[in-house]
Amino acid sequence: MTTKQVWTSYSRDLKRFIISKVKDKTVADDILQDTFIKIHTKLHTLKDIKKLKPWIFTIARNSILDHWKNTNQTIEIENFKLESQVQENLHTEQDCLRGILKNLPKKYRDPLFLSDIKGLKQQEIAAQLNQPLSTTKSQIQRARKLIAKGFMDCCGFTLNEQGNLVGEIQEKEDCKVCK
């Protein structure tokens, strides 16, 4: 696996993890960069690819600790003890999304795909599907709401005050979509 592949697969999760510990996006970006420099220089030493995720989270955790040591900030050891036992979780948001999309009715899935994946304008989608623009807009909005509802039902996510999904992915055994 290359550093680019690790970045593509894990950078968002790592950044969320780092932000949860330092509460400052600028500092988190610096720590994330430091973490990936370490990953890049040591990736060849990883012998078991199945341990990649715990390994990179350990590097991130150590980078956070280094940051705190260098800035003389207090370290909340209890939080790190819990996080230090990161285990390989093969169940991801992508798994849930795949299941949610699979269960999405075709009349919502097609306009959503054309809009959010292909990047077509809603007017173009309406013309392509031979339907009124208002119908297309409604279908796209409904599809987005059904996806959000799927994540709330499946993984226990909730909507925050800004209307964004927040929460942690459930274990696969607890997931109602990916089970």
OpenMM code with the backbone's topology and positions (N, CA, C; nanometers):
from openmm import Vec3, app, unit

residues = "MET THR THR LYS GLN VAL TRP THR SER TYR SER ARG ASP LEU LYS ARG PHE ILE ILE SER LYS VAL LYS ASP LYS THR VAL ALA ASP ASP ILE LEU GLN ASP THR PHE ILE LYS ILE HIS THR LYS LEU HIS THR LEU LYS ASP ILE LYS LYS LEU LYS PRO TRP ILE PHE THR ILE ALA ARG ASN SER ILE LEU ASP HIS TRP LYS ASN THR ASN GLN THR ILE GLU ILE GLU ASN PHE LYS LEU GLU SER GLN VAL GLN GLU ASN LEU HIS THR GLU GLN ASP CYS LEU ARG GLY ILE LEU LYS ASN LEU PRO LYS LYS TYR ARG ASP PRO LEU PHE LEU SER ASP ILE LYS GLY LEU LYS GLN GLN GLU ILE ALA ALA GLN LEU ASN GLN PRO LEU SER THR THR LYS SER GLN ILE GLN ARG ALA ARG LYS LEU ILE ALA LYS GLY PHE MET ASP CYS CYS GLY PHE THR LEU ASN GLU GLN GLY ASN LEU VAL GLY GLU ILE GLN GLU LYS GLU ASP CYS LYS VAL CYS LYS".split()
positions = [
    Vec3(0.0847, -0.1174, 0.0000),
    Vec3(0.0000, 0.0000, 0.0000),
    Vec3(0.0895, 0.1241, 0.0000),
    Vec3(0.0509, 0.2241, -0.0762),
    Vec3(0.1291, 0.3474, -0.0848),
    Vec3(0.0768, 0.4510, 0.0150),
    Vec3(0.1579, 0.5529, 0.0378),
    Vec3(0.1159, 0.6622, 0.1270),
    Vec3(-0.0089, 0.7293, 0.0719),
    Vec3(-0.0162, 0.7436, -0.0595),
    Vec3(-0.1341, 0.8061, -0.1204),
    Vec3(-0.2595, 0.7235, -0.0921),
    Vec3(-0.2483, 0.5921, -0.1000),
    Vec3(-0.3630, 0.5055, -0.0710),
    Vec3(-0.4032, 0.5152, 0.0764),
    Vec3(-0.3044, 0.5250, 0.1643),
    Vec3(-0.3334, 0.5414, 0.3073),
    Vec3(-0.4044, 0.6747, 0.3283),
    Vec3(-0.3548, 0.7794, 0.2625),
    Vec3(-0.4169, 0.9124, 0.2739),
    Vec3(-0.5622, 0.9065, 0.2286),
    Vec3(-0.5855, 0.8469, 0.1116),
    Vec3(-0.7207, 0.8392, 0.0561),
    Vec3(-0.8138, 0.7629, 0.1497),
    Vec3(-0.7639, 0.6567, 0.2089),
    Vec3(-0.8485, 0.5714, 0.2927),
    Vec3(-0.8719, 0.6259, 0.4337),
    Vec3(-0.7710, 0.6923, 0.4902),
    Vec3(-0.7781, 0.7205, 0.6334),
    Vec3(-0.7609, 0.8664, 0.6748),
    Vec3(-0.7286, 0.9573, 0.5850),
    Vec3(-0.6982, 1.0948, 0.6276),
    Vec3(-0.8170, 1.1624, 0.6956),
    Vec3(-0.9373, 1.1397, 0.6448),
    Vec3(-1.0554, 1.2038, 0.7067),
    Vec3(-1.0797, 1.1512, 0.8472),
    Vec3(-1.0680, 1.0194, 0.8658),
    Vec3(-1.0865, 0.9608, 0.9992),
    Vec3(-0.9784, 1.0090, 1.0954),
    Vec3(-0.8552, 1.0147, 1.0462),
    Vec3(-0.7457, 1.0633, 1.1304),
    Vec3(-0.7671, 1.2081, 1.1712),
    Vec3(-0.8107, 1.2902, 1.0765),
    Vec3(-0.8311, 1.4311, 1.1082),
    Vec3(-0.9407, 1.4469, 1.2133),
    Vec3(-1.0502, 1.3719, 1.1991),
    Vec3(-1.1570, 1.3775, 1.2998),
    Vec3(-1.1041, 1.3357, 1.4372),
    Vec3(-1.0237, 1.2309, 1.4388),
    Vec3(-0.9655, 1.1822, 1.5635),
    Vec3(-0.8762, 1.2898, 1.6257),
    Vec3(-0.7911, 1.3505, 1.5446),
    Vec3(-0.6985, 1.4527, 1.5953),
    Vec3(-0.7759, 1.5744, 1.6454),
    Vec3(-0.8746, 1.6193, 1.5695),
    Vec3(-0.9550, 1.7346, 1.6119),
    Vec3(-1.0258, 1.7044, 1.7442),
    Vec3(-1.0702, 1.5812, 1.7625),
    Vec3(-1.1384, 1.5462, 1.8876),
    Vec3(-1.0449, 1.5579, 2.0084),
    Vec3(-0.9147, 1.5531, 1.9844),
    Vec3(-0.8178, 1.5612, 2.0935),
    Vec3(-0.7626, 1.7017, 2.1132),
    Vec3(-0.7432, 1.7769, 2.0047),
    Vec3(-0.6793, 1.9091, 2.0191),
    Vec3(-0.7758, 2.0252, 2.0056),
    Vec3(-0.8941, 2.0022, 1.9504),
    Vec3(-1.0010, 2.1035, 1.9399),
    Vec3(-0.9616, 2.2283, 1.8605),
    Vec3(-0.8626, 2.2194, 1.7743),
    Vec3(-0.8181, 2.3335, 1.6939),
    Vec3(-0.7834, 2.2809, 1.5550),
    Vec3(-0.8578, 2.3252, 1.4535),
    Vec3(-0.8407, 2.2716, 1.3179),
    Vec3(-0.7026, 2.3012, 1.2600),
    Vec3(-0.6476, 2.4178, 1.2895),
    Vec3(-0.5149, 2.4522, 1.2366),
    Vec3(-0.4086, 2.3613, 1.2968),
    Vec3(-0.4154, 2.3423, 1.4279),
    Vec3(-0.3216, 2.2529, 1.4950),
    Vec3(-0.3422, 2.1102, 1.4447),
    Vec3(-0.4680, 2.0712, 1.4262),
    Vec3(-0.4981, 1.9369, 1.3765),
    Vec3(-0.4374, 1.9147, 1.2381),
    Vec3(-0.4437, 2.0162, 1.1514),
    Vec3(-0.3819, 2.0041, 1.0185),
    Vec3(-0.2313, 1.9824, 1.0301),
    Vec3(-0.1679, 2.0549, 1.1215),
    Vec3(-0.0236, 2.0384, 1.1420),
    Vec3(0.0098, 1.8985, 1.1923),
    Vec3(-0.0697, 1.8514, 1.2883),
    Vec3(-0.0463, 1.7172, 1.3434),
    Vec3(-0.0729, 1.6107, 1.2376),
    Vec3(-0.1772, 1.6315, 1.1572),
    Vec3(-0.2073, 1.5365, 1.0489),
    Vec3(-0.0916, 1.5299, 0.9500),
    Vec3(-0.0367, 1.6443, 0.9167),
    Vec3(0.0776, 1.6477, 0.8248),
    Vec3(0.1967, 1.5744, 0.8873),
    Vec3(0.2247, 1.6010, 1.0143),
    Vec3(0.3338, 1.5342, 1.0841),
    Vec3(0.3115, 1.3827, 1.0862),
    Vec3(0.1871, 1.3436, 1.1109),
    Vec3(0.1526, 1.2009, 1.1144),
    Vec3(0.1815, 1.1353, 0.9794),
    Vec3(0.1420, 1.2018, 0.8705),
    Vec3(0.1631, 1.1406, 0.7391),
    Vec3(0.3091, 1.1430, 0.6951),
    Vec3(0.3861, 1.2354, 0.7460),
    Vec3(0.5313, 1.2307, 0.7192),
    Vec3(0.5886, 1.1054, 0.7847),
    Vec3(0.5468, 1.0789, 0.9092),
    Vec3(0.5934, 0.9590, 0.9797),
    Vec3(0.5449, 0.8323, 0.9091),
    Vec3(0.4193, 0.8329, 0.8665),
    Vec3(0.3650, 0.7164, 0.7950),
    Vec3(0.4451, 0.6923, 0.6672),
    Vec3(0.4700, 0.7998, 0.5931),
    Vec3(0.5437, 0.7879, 0.4662),
    Vec3(0.6834, 0.7306, 0.4877),
    Vec3(0.7505, 0.7778, 0.5918),
    Vec3(0.8890, 0.7319, 0.6126),
    Vec3(0.8982, 0.5923, 0.6734),
    Vec3(0.7907, 0.5457, 0.7374),
    Vec3(0.7955, 0.4152, 0.8058),
    Vec3(0.7033, 0.3093, 0.7473),
    Vec3(0.6271, 0.3438, 0.6440),
    Vec3(0.5290, 0.2495, 0.5883),
    Vec3(0.5939, 0.1183, 0.5451),
    Vec3(0.7146, 0.1260, 0.4935),
    Vec3(0.7831, 0.0047, 0.4477),
    Vec3(0.8156, -0.0915, 0.5619),
    Vec3(0.8122, -0.0440, 0.6866),
    Vec3(0.8436, -0.1307, 0.8008),
    Vec3(0.7226, -0.2100, 0.8497),
    Vec3(0.6026, -0.1724, 0.8042),
    Vec3(0.4819, -0.2429, 0.8465),
    Vec3(0.4782, -0.3802, 0.7809),
    Vec3(0.4779, -0.4839, 0.8636),
    Vec3(0.4842, -0.6200, 0.8101),
    Vec3(0.3477, -0.6809, 0.7817),
    Vec3(0.2465, -0.6415, 0.8588),
    Vec3(0.1133, -0.6991, 0.8442),
    Vec3(0.0148, -0.5883, 0.8068),
    Vec3(-0.0301, -0.5867, 0.6813),
    Vec3(-0.1197, -0.4820, 0.6311),
    Vec3(-0.2522, -0.4798, 0.7080),
    Vec3(-0.2906, -0.5931, 0.7706),
    Vec3(-0.4139, -0.5980, 0.8491),
    Vec3(-0.4053, -0.5090, 0.9724),
    Vec3(-0.2851, -0.4727, 1.0114),
    Vec3(-0.2654, -0.3871, 1.1287),
    Vec3(-0.2414, -0.2419, 1.0906),
    Vec3(-0.2684, -0.2077, 0.9650),
    Vec3(-0.2436, -0.0716, 0.9172),
    Vec3(-0.3209, 0.0328, 0.9961),
    Vec3(-0.4517, 0.0131, 1.0122),
    Vec3(-0.5335, 0.1153, 1.0781),
    Vec3(-0.4889, 0.1382, 1.2225),
    Vec3(-0.4750, 0.0344, 1.3056),
    Vec3(-0.4261, 0.0595, 1.4416),
    Vec3(-0.2875, 0.1253, 1.4421),
    Vec3(-0.2042, 0.0866, 1.3474),
    Vec3(-0.0687, 0.1414, 1.3393),
    Vec3(-0.0717, 0.2912, 1.3106),
    Vec3(-0.1535, 0.3343, 1.2127),
    Vec3(-0.1563, 0.4774, 1.1790),
    Vec3(-0.2227, 0.5587, 1.2904),
    Vec3(-0.3204, 0.5004, 1.3598),
    Vec3(-0.3814, 0.5729, 1.4708),
    Vec3(-0.2840, 0.5837, 1.5889),
    Vec3(-0.1979, 0.4850, 1.6062),
    Vec3(-0.0944, 0.4941, 1.7088),
    Vec3(0.0035, 0.6064, 1.6746),
    Vec3(0.0398, 0.6170, 1.5482),
    Vec3(0.1280, 0.7257, 1.5049),
    Vec3(0.0608, 0.8603, 1.5305),
    Vec3(-0.0668, 0.8725, 1.4966),
    Vec3(-0.1395, 0.9977, 1.5201),
    Vec3(-0.1442, 1.0293, 1.6690),
    Vec3(-0.1724, 0.9296, 1.7504),
    Vec3(-0.1791, 0.9495, 1.8953),
    Vec3(-0.0441, 0.9990, 1.9486),
    Vec3(0.0630, 0.9389, 1.8996),
    Vec3(0.1966, 0.9811, 1.9431),
    Vec3(0.2286, 1.1224, 1.8935),
    Vec3(0.1829, 1.1575, 1.7746),
    Vec3(0.2031, 1.2936, 1.7237),
    Vec3(0.1283, 1.3956, 1.8094),
    Vec3(0.0091, 1.3585, 1.8555),
    Vec3(-0.0677, 1.4467, 1.9444),
    Vec3(0.0068, 1.4626, 2.0769),
    Vec3(0.0550, 1.3517, 2.1304),
    Vec3(0.1310, 1.3580, 2.2556),
    Vec3(0.2540, 1.4472, 2.2400),
    Vec3(0.3250, 1.4313, 2.1277),
    Vec3(0.4420, 1.5157, 2.1008),
    Vec3(0.4019, 1.6626, 2.0969),
    Vec3(0.2885, 1.6929, 2.0339),
    Vec3(0.2404, 1.8313, 2.0274),
    Vec3(0.2165, 1.8854, 2.1680),
    Vec3(0.1498, 1.8053, 2.2520),
    Vec3(0.1202, 1.8504, 2.3874),
    Vec3(0.2473, 1.8689, 2.4695),
    Vec3(0.3423, 1.7788, 2.4518),
    Vec3(0.4691, 1.7920, 2.5245),
    Vec3(0.5413, 1.9204, 2.4831),
    Vec3(0.5387, 1.9494, 2.3531),
    Vec3(0.6089, 2.0679, 2.3025),
    Vec3(0.5392, 2.1980, 2.3405),
    Vec3(0.4092, 2.1919, 2.3695),
    Vec3(0.3366, 2.3148, 2.4042),
    Vec3(0.3028, 2.3203, 2.5531),
    Vec3(0.3536, 2.2231, 2.6302),
    Vec3(0.3317, 2.2195, 2.7754),
    Vec3(0.1845, 2.2202, 2.8132),
    Vec3(0.1014, 2.1524, 2.7363),
    Vec3(-0.0406, 2.1436, 2.7691),
    Vec3(-0.0663, 2.0175, 2.8499),
    Vec3(-0.1743, 2.0178, 2.9247),
    Vec3(-0.2118, 1.9030, 3.0065),
    Vec3(-0.2653, 1.7923, 2.9171),
    Vec3(-0.2258, 1.6719, 2.9475),
    Vec3(-0.2688, 1.5560, 2.8696),
    Vec3(-0.3772, 1.4817, 2.9467),
    Vec3(-0.4850, 1.4510, 2.8792),
    Vec3(-0.5917, 1.3738, 2.9416),
    Vec3(-0.5645, 1.2260, 2.9159),
    Vec3(-0.4912, 1.1637, 3.0076),
    Vec3(-0.4457, 1.0259, 2.9909),
    Vec3(-0.5624, 0.9286, 2.9788),
    Vec3(-0.6692, 0.9498, 3.0532),
    Vec3(-0.7812, 0.8560, 3.0488),
    Vec3(-0.8362, 0.8419, 2.9075),
    Vec3(-0.8501, 0.9546, 2.8366),
    Vec3(-0.9005, 0.9492, 2.6993),
    Vec3(-0.8070, 0.8692, 2.6108),
    Vec3(-0.6789, 0.8846, 2.6321),
    Vec3(-0.5833, 0.8128, 2.5491),
    Vec3(-0.5806, 0.6644, 2.5812),
    Vec3(-0.6044, 0.6288, 2.7065),
    Vec3(-0.6076, 0.4868, 2.7391),
    Vec3(-0.7204, 0.4184, 2.6629),
    Vec3(-0.8361, 0.4850, 2.6556),
    Vec3(-0.9481, 0.4276, 2.5824),
    Vec3(-0.9168, 0.4193, 2.4338),
    Vec3(-0.8586, 0.5256, 2.3790),
    Vec3(-0.8316, 0.5308, 2.2355),
    Vec3(-0.7131, 0.4433, 2.1958),
    Vec3(-0.6261, 0.4085, 2.2915),
    Vec3(-0.5051, 0.3364, 2.2556),
    Vec3(-0.5338, 0.1936, 2.2139),
    Vec3(-0.6554, 0.1495, 2.2369),
    Vec3(-0.6895, 0.0148, 2.1977),
    Vec3(-0.7767, 0.0149, 2.0731),
    Vec3(-0.7384, 0.0991, 1.9766),
    Vec3(-0.8107, 0.1044, 1.8499),
    Vec3(-0.7953, -0.0314, 1.7827),
    Vec3(-0.9066, -0.0855, 1.7464),
    Vec3(-0.9030, -0.2155, 1.6816),
    Vec3(-0.9496, -0.2010, 1.5386),
    Vec3(-0.9067, -0.2948, 1.4586),
    Vec3(-0.9449, -0.2959, 1.3178),
    Vec3(-1.0960, -0.3055, 1.3089),
    Vec3(-1.1586, -0.2055, 1.2486),
    Vec3(-1.3039, -0.2081, 1.2315),
    Vec3(-1.3302, -0.2076, 1.0822),
    Vec3(-1.3604, -0.3219, 1.0297),
    Vec3(-1.3798, -0.3332, 0.8861),
    Vec3(-1.5146, -0.2778, 0.8429),
    Vec3(-1.5974, -0.2409, 0.9379),
    Vec3(-1.7284, -0.1835, 0.9097),
    Vec3(-1.7136, -0.0329, 0.8983),
    Vec3(-1.7471, 0.0241, 0.7834),
    Vec3(-1.7257, 0.1666, 0.7603),
    Vec3(-1.8545, 0.2352, 0.7172),
    Vec3(-1.8498, 0.3676, 0.7136),
    Vec3(-1.9632, 0.4454, 0.6643),
    Vec3(-1.9933, 0.4087, 0.5190),
    Vec3(-1.8885, 0.3744, 0.4438),
    Vec3(-1.9078, 0.3365, 0.3038),
    Vec3(-1.9921, 0.2098, 0.2925),
    Vec3(-1.9715, 0.1156, 0.3856),
    Vec3(-2.0528, -0.0061, 0.3852),
    Vec3(-2.2002, 0.0285, 0.4046),
    Vec3(-2.2260, 0.1164, 0.5014),
    Vec3(-2.3642, 0.1567, 0.5285),
    Vec3(-2.4227, 0.2316, 0.4097),
    Vec3(-2.3448, 0.3244, 0.3533),
    Vec3(-2.3933, 0.4021, 0.2392),
    Vec3(-2.4287, 0.3100, 0.1231),
    Vec3(-2.3457, 0.2113, 0.0986),
    Vec3(-2.3735, 0.1153, -0.0085),
    Vec3(-2.5087, 0.0480, 0.0157),
    Vec3(-2.5324, 0.0033, 0.1397),
    Vec3(-2.6588, -0.0620, 0.1730),
    Vec3(-2.7769, 0.0331, 0.1633),
    Vec3(-2.7579, 0.1570, 0.2098),
    Vec3(-2.8647, 0.2568, 0.2043),
    Vec3(-2.8997, 0.2875, 0.0593),
    Vec3(-2.7990, 0.3081, -0.0248),
    Vec3(-2.8234, 0.3381, -0.1666),
    Vec3(-2.8900, 0.2218, -0.2381),
    Vec3(-2.8495, 0.1011, -0.2011),
    Vec3(-2.9084, -0.0175, -0.2625),
    Vec3(-3.0576, -0.0254, -0.2328),
    Vec3(-3.0971, 0.0176, -0.1127),
    Vec3(-3.2375, 0.0136, -0.0727),
    Vec3(-3.3160, 0.1375, -0.1147),
    Vec3(-3.2480, 0.2367, -0.1698),
    Vec3(-3.3141, 0.3600, -0.2141),
    Vec3(-3.3948, 0.3304, -0.3407),
    Vec3(-3.5215, 0.3704, -0.3462),
    Vec3(-3.6008, 0.3461, -0.4674),
    Vec3(-3.5337, 0.4077, -0.5906),
    Vec3(-3.5441, 0.3394, -0.7022),
    Vec3(-3.4805, 0.3816, -0.8267),
    Vec3(-3.5205, 0.5233, -0.8668),
    Vec3(-3.6452, 0.5611, -0.8408),
    Vec3(-3.6911, 0.6944, -0.8814),
    Vec3(-3.6177, 0.8047, -0.8054),
    Vec3(-3.5588, 0.7730, -0.6894),
    Vec3(-3.4777, 0.8698, -0.6154),
    Vec3(-3.3280, 0.8507, -0.6440),
    Vec3(-3.2880, 0.7253, -0.6589),
    Vec3(-3.1464, 0.6924, -0.6786),
    Vec3(-3.0924, 0.7505, -0.8092),
    Vec3(-3.1677, 0.7393, -0.9183),
    Vec3(-3.1192, 0.7862, -1.0488),
    Vec3(-3.0969, 0.9377, -1.0530),
    Vec3(-3.1942, 1.0201, -1.0125),
    Vec3(-3.1686, 1.1644, -1.0142),
    Vec3(-3.0555, 1.2059, -0.9200),
    Vec3(-3.0473, 1.1389, -0.8047),
    Vec3(-2.9408, 1.1701, -0.7101),
    Vec3(-2.8043, 1.1386, -0.7709),
    Vec3(-2.7930, 1.0246, -0.8356),
    Vec3(-2.6684, 0.9849, -0.9003),
    Vec3(-2.6286, 1.0871, -1.0065),
    Vec3(-2.7238, 1.1251, -1.0898),
    Vec3(-2.6932, 1.2210, -1.1963),
    Vec3(-2.6531, 1.3573, -1.1398),
    Vec3(-2.7124, 1.3956, -1.0289),
    Vec3(-2.6834, 1.5255, -0.9686),
    Vec3(-2.5541, 1.5235, -0.8882),
    Vec3(-2.5458, 1.4339, -0.7899),
    Vec3(-2.4365, 1.4385, -0.6936),
    Vec3(-2.3113, 1.3627, -0.7378),
    Vec3(-2.3256, 1.2673, -0.8256),
    Vec3(-2.2088, 1.1919, -0.8719),
    Vec3(-2.1621, 1.2414, -1.0084),
    Vec3(-2.2551, 1.2510, -1.1024),
    Vec3(-2.2193, 1.2967, -1.2370),
    Vec3(-2.2066, 1.4486, -1.2465),
    Vec3(-2.2672, 1.5208, -1.1532),
    Vec3(-2.2551, 1.6658, -1.1500),
    Vec3(-2.3415, 1.7398, -1.2508),
    Vec3(-2.4477, 1.6747, -1.2982),
    Vec3(-2.5365, 1.7409, -1.3930),
    Vec3(-2.6250, 1.8429, -1.3214),
    Vec3(-2.6628, 1.9452, -1.3922),
    Vec3(-2.7570, 2.0438, -1.3385),
    Vec3(-2.8956, 1.9798, -1.3351),
    Vec3(-2.9758, 2.0247, -1.2405),
    Vec3(-3.1076, 1.9643, -1.2230),
    Vec3(-3.1950, 1.9786, -1.3475),
    Vec3(-3.1805, 2.0877, -1.4204),
    Vec3(-3.2552, 2.1069, -1.5454),
    Vec3(-3.2172, 1.9997, -1.6474),
    Vec3(-3.0880, 1.9684, -1.6561),
    Vec3(-3.0406, 1.8646, -1.7483),
    Vec3(-3.0942, 1.7270, -1.7073),
    Vec3(-3.0988, 1.7028, -1.5770),
    Vec3(-3.1493, 1.5746, -1.5276),
    Vec3(-3.2974, 1.5599, -1.5616),
    Vec3(-3.3741, 1.6664, -1.5398),
    Vec3(-3.5167, 1.6637, -1.5717),
    Vec3(-3.5379, 1.6321, -1.7193),
    Vec3(-3.4585, 1.6961, -1.8041),
    Vec3(-3.4708, 1.6707, -1.9484),
    Vec3(-3.4335, 1.5267, -1.9811),
    Vec3(-3.3259, 1.4777, -1.9210),
    Vec3(-3.2806, 1.3413, -1.9475),
    Vec3(-3.3826, 1.2380, -1.8997),
    Vec3(-3.4498, 1.2668, -1.7896),
    Vec3(-3.5485, 1.1725, -1.7346),
    Vec3(-3.6903, 1.1983, -1.7849),
    Vec3(-3.7053, 1.2984, -1.8727),
    Vec3(-3.8360, 1.3338, -1.9287),
    Vec3(-3.9401, 1.3592, -1.8200),
    Vec3(-3.9067, 1.4472, -1.7294),
    Vec3(-3.9999, 1.4810, -1.6229),
    Vec3(-3.9856, 1.6292, -1.5880),
    Vec3(-4.0836, 1.6862, -1.5202),
    Vec3(-4.0760, 1.8282, -1.4831),
    Vec3(-3.9591, 1.8550, -1.3873),
    Vec3(-3.9050, 1.9753, -1.3946),
    Vec3(-3.7945, 2.0154, -1.3082),
    Vec3(-3.8331, 2.0038, -1.1609),
    Vec3(-3.9552, 2.0425, -1.1274),
    Vec3(-3.9987, 2.0365, -0.9872),
    Vec3(-3.9969, 1.8928, -0.9347),
    Vec3(-4.0305, 1.7971, -1.0201),
    Vec3(-4.0273, 1.6556, -0.9803),
    Vec3(-3.8839, 1.6124, -0.9537),
    Vec3(-3.7938, 1.6527, -1.0413),
    Vec3(-3.6524, 1.6177, -1.0258),
    Vec3(-3.5965, 1.6749, -0.8965),
    Vec3(-3.6257, 1.8024, -0.8702),
    Vec3(-3.5779, 1.8658, -0.7472),
    Vec3(-3.6307, 1.7924, -0.6246),
    Vec3(-3.7572, 1.7575, -0.6264),
    Vec3(-3.8185, 1.6859, -0.5135),
    Vec3(-3.7535, 1.5502, -0.4928),
    Vec3(-3.7278, 1.4793, -0.6020),
    Vec3(-3.6684, 1.3460, -0.5917),
    Vec3(-3.5273, 1.3520, -0.5342),
    Vec3(-3.4490, 1.4520, -0.5753),
    Vec3(-3.3124, 1.4657, -0.5247),
    Vec3(-3.3153, 1.4987, -0.3756),
    Vec3(-3.4008, 1.5926, -0.3375),
    Vec3(-3.4127, 1.6293, -0.1961),
    Vec3(-3.4591, 1.5104, -0.1126),
    Vec3(-3.5570, 1.4379, -0.1642),
    Vec3(-3.6095, 1.3210, -0.0930),
    Vec3(-3.5010, 1.2146, -0.0782),
    Vec3(-3.4223, 1.1937, -0.1841),
    Vec3(-3.3140, 1.0946, -0.1790),
    Vec3(-3.2129, 1.1322, -0.0704),
    Vec3(-3.1760, 1.2588, -0.0631),
    Vec3(-3.0802, 1.3041, 0.0383),
    Vec3(-3.1360, 1.2838, 0.1792),
    Vec3(-3.2636, 1.3108, 0.1964),
    Vec3(-3.3264, 1.2914, 0.3280),
    Vec3(-3.3311, 1.1429, 0.3641),
    Vec3(-3.3595, 1.0579, 0.2654),
    Vec3(-3.3637, 0.9143, 0.2911),
    Vec3(-3.2250, 0.8598, 0.3271),
    Vec3(-3.1215, 0.9142, 0.2656),
    Vec3(-2.9848, 0.8716, 0.2985),
    Vec3(-2.9525, 0.9123, 0.4421),
    Vec3(-2.9847, 1.0357, 0.4788),
    Vec3(-2.9610, 1.0812, 0.6164),
    Vec3(-3.0393, 0.9947, 0.7150),
    Vec3(-3.1649, 0.9667, 0.6831),
    Vec3(-3.2475, 0.8827, 0.7698),
    Vec3(-3.1883, 0.7423, 0.7795),
    Vec3(-3.1349, 0.6926, 0.6685),
    Vec3(-3.0705, 0.5610, 0.6692),
    Vec3(-2.9536, 0.5559, 0.7659),
    Vec3(-2.8712, 0.6605, 0.7665),
    Vec3(-2.7588, 0.6647, 0.8599),
    Vec3(-2.8064, 0.6767, 1.0051),
    Vec3(-2.9151, 0.7491, 1.0257),
    Vec3(-2.9674, 0.7620, 1.1621),
    Vec3(-3.0255, 0.6286, 1.2092),
    Vec3(-3.0993, 0.5602, 1.1212),
    Vec3(-3.1585, 0.4315, 1.1569),
    Vec3(-3.0530, 0.3227, 1.1682),
    Vec3(-2.9607, 0.3211, 1.0737),
    Vec3(-2.8603, 0.2155, 1.0638),
    Vec3(-2.7553, 0.2269, 1.1731),
    Vec3(-2.6959, 0.3438, 1.1833),
    Vec3(-2.5763, 0.3580, 1.2653),
    Vec3(-2.5955, 0.4453, 1.3881),
    Vec3(-2.7162, 0.4918, 1.4117),
    Vec3(-2.7393, 0.5731, 1.5297),
    Vec3(-2.6865, 0.7150, 1.5184),
    Vec3(-2.6604, 0.7627, 1.3981),
    Vec3(-2.6171, 0.8999, 1.3793),
    Vec3(-2.7328, 0.9927, 1.4158),
    Vec3(-2.7003, 1.1180, 1.4461),
    Vec3(-2.8014, 1.2193, 1.4731),
    Vec3(-2.7679, 1.3431, 1.3912),
    Vec3(-2.8639, 1.4342, 1.3821),
    Vec3(-2.8398, 1.5611, 1.3141),
    Vec3(-2.8016, 1.6653, 1.4184),
    Vec3(-2.6924, 1.7404, 1.3908),
    Vec3(-2.6562, 1.8484, 1.4827),
    Vec3(-2.7349, 1.9740, 1.4481),
    Vec3(-2.7058, 2.0838, 1.5173),
    Vec3(-2.7813, 2.2080, 1.4972),
    Vec3(-2.7682, 2.2632, 1.3559),
    Vec3(-2.6574, 2.2331, 1.2884),
    Vec3(-2.6380, 2.2802, 1.1517),
    Vec3(-2.7016, 2.1875, 1.0486),
    Vec3(-2.7612, 2.0782, 1.0938),
    Vec3(-2.8251, 1.9836, 1.0035),
    Vec3(-2.7291, 1.8809, 0.9457),
    Vec3(-2.6092, 1.8669, 1.0056),
    Vec3(-2.5116, 1.7687, 0.9595),
    Vec3(-2.5220, 1.6414, 1.0423),
    Vec3(-2.4969, 1.5275, 0.9789),
    Vec3(-2.4966, 1.4003, 1.0500),
    Vec3(-2.3733, 1.3934, 1.1391),
    Vec3(-2.3929, 1.3518, 1.2631),
    Vec3(-2.2813, 1.3328, 1.3551),
    Vec3(-2.3021, 1.2017, 1.4291),
    Vec3(-2.1923, 1.1424, 1.4715),
    Vec3(-2.1992, 1.0182, 1.5467),
    Vec3(-2.0847, 0.9274, 1.5110),
    Vec3(-2.0873, 0.8119, 1.5669),
    Vec3(-1.9845, 0.7117, 1.5447),
    Vec3(-2.0480, 0.5912, 1.4761),
    Vec3(-1.9716, 0.5293, 1.3903),
    Vec3(-2.0192, 0.4105, 1.3205),
    Vec3(-2.0377, 0.2976, 1.4231),
    Vec3(-2.1475, 0.2261, 1.4129),
    Vec3(-2.1759, 0.1149, 1.5033),
    Vec3(-2.0953, -0.0071, 1.4614),
    Vec3(-2.0827, -0.1010, 1.5519),
    Vec3(-2.0222, -0.2281, 1.5156),
    Vec3(-2.1127, -0.2972, 1.4135),
    Vec3(-2.0551, -0.3806, 1.3300),
    Vec3(-2.1311, -0.4431, 1.2221),
    Vec3(-2.2494, -0.5239, 1.2753),
    Vec3(-2.2334, -0.5876, 1.3919),
    Vec3(-2.3406, -0.6680, 1.4478),
    Vec3(-2.4609, -0.5811, 1.4861),
    Vec3(-2.4368, -0.4543, 1.5210),
    Vec3(-2.5428, -0.3625, 1.5623),
    Vec3(-2.6058, -0.2881, 1.4458),
    Vec3(-2.5438, -0.2944, 1.3302),
    Vec3(-2.5906, -0.2179, 1.2142),
    Vec3(-2.7106, -0.2877, 1.1515),
    Vec3(-2.8160, -0.2108, 1.1265),
    Vec3(-2.9387, -0.2688, 1.0728),
    Vec3(-2.9359, -0.2831, 0.9211),
    Vec3(-2.8419, -0.2142, 0.8541),
    Vec3(-2.8342, -0.2198, 0.7084),
    Vec3(-2.7292, -0.3189, 0.6609),
    Vec3(-2.6142, -0.3216, 0.7273),
    Vec3(-2.5010, -0.4027, 0.6804),
    Vec3(-2.4950, -0.5409, 0.7399),
    Vec3(-2.5806, -0.5691, 0.8342),
    Vec3(-2.5787, -0.6964, 0.9095),
    Vec3(-2.5677, -0.8160, 0.8199),
] * unit.nanometer
topology = app.Topology()
chain = topology.addChain("A")
for resn in residues:
    res = topology.addResidue(resn, chain)
    for name in ("N", "CA", "C"):
        topology.addAtom(name, app.Element.getBySymbol(name[0]), res)
